[in-house]
Amino acid sequence: MSKEEHDIDIGDRRAAANTGIPFRQALVVFFVFYVVAALLNGRAIYEEASRREYGPVRTAWMTATAPLNAVATRTGVYRFRRIFEGWLEDEP
């Protein structure tokens, strides 16, 4: 590797070699990951919020997580979480 190649920014080298993924694509994948994670955990998050002490904080959590619970329950995606929990639990 020559001195000129060494001074080129890593991003420029990757772009010239057509490696890596575009920033926009990375953001989309990141967003999709968190949406799927929220849906898989929507019902559990809602149930956890329902166990909080009564007051304005509980009300805010219940209101914020109600749509996640509704989507997770109507689509049935929460069942996948139950399956994963069954696989990951340690059995004596």
N, C-alpha and C positions, 0 to 999 in steps of 0.2 A: 504494500500500500504506500503510495507516494505521499509526500507532504500535502499536496493539493487535495487528494482524496480524504486525507485525515481531517482537514480543516472544514470540510463540508458538513453541514448540520445533519444529524441523524435522520431528521424528518425528510430532508431533501434527498438523502441517499435511499431511503425507503420509497419515496415517491418515484425516483428514477428507476428503481428496480421493480416497481409495481407490487410491493409487499405491504402488508398491513391492511387496515380497513379505514374507510373514510370516517371522519368525526361524526357526521350526521348519522351514519349507519350504527356507530357505536352508541350514540344517544338513543336511537330507536330500540336497540337491543336492551339497553339499560332500563328504559321505560317499560318495555314489555315484561322484563323479568320482575320488576316491582309490582306491576299490575297483576301478574299471575300469582305472585307470592301473597299479595293482599287478598286476592280472591280465595286462594287455598286456605288462608288463615282467617278469613272474614268472620266466620261463625265463632271461632275460638276467641278472636279479639273481642267480639261483641259479648260473649259469655263472660270473659274476664272483666270487661267494663261493667257488667251487671252485678259483679261481686264487690264493687267499690262501695265505700260508705256513702249513704245518701247525702246529696248536696249538689251545688252547682257544678262541681267538677265531674261528678258521675253523670249528671244530666248532659253535659257537654260531650263526654265520651260516648254515651249512649246515642246521642244525636249524630255524632260524627261517624260512628261505626254501623249504624242502622242500614245504610245503603249497601255496605259490604256484606252484611249478614243476609240481606234480602237477595242479593245476586247469588251469593254462595249457596243459599238454601234452595232457591228456585232452579238453579242450574245443576245442583248436586255435586259441585266440585269439592265441597267440603269432605265428601266421602274419600277422596284421594288422600287427604291429610290423615284421615282415620286409618287407612291402609298403611301409610308410611309409619305412623305411630306404632301400629301393630308389629311391623318389621323391626323397628328400632328399639322396642322395649326389651329389656333384659328379663328373661324368664328364668326362675330358679330351677 
